[in-house]
Amino acid sequence: MTENCCAKKTKKRTEEEYKKLINRLNRIEGQIRGIRKMVESDAYCTDVLVQSLAASSAIDAFNKELLTSHFRSCVVEDIRNNDEESINEFTDIMRRLMR
């Protein structure tokens, strides 16, 4: 990786992976819009919280899907190449997700 402050890593995803992730994000986006409408229409707190928990679970599922894909492709390759920076990046994101 270059030392350029503007350089960013990218990942070319398969069509199947792309569709899975976008479908999950579309569902999450719909859930969030629904929660907003509930708040705007003065829905009962518990009802809003139930929907919020569902959205949170959907985000967790998205993260698990993305993490699995990342591990199976990027991380495995980086371990083979003994890319210490990338391995540290992965362990850091695992710590954050496990909070």
Order of alpha helices (4+ residues) and beta strands (2+ residues): alpha-alpha-alpha-alpha
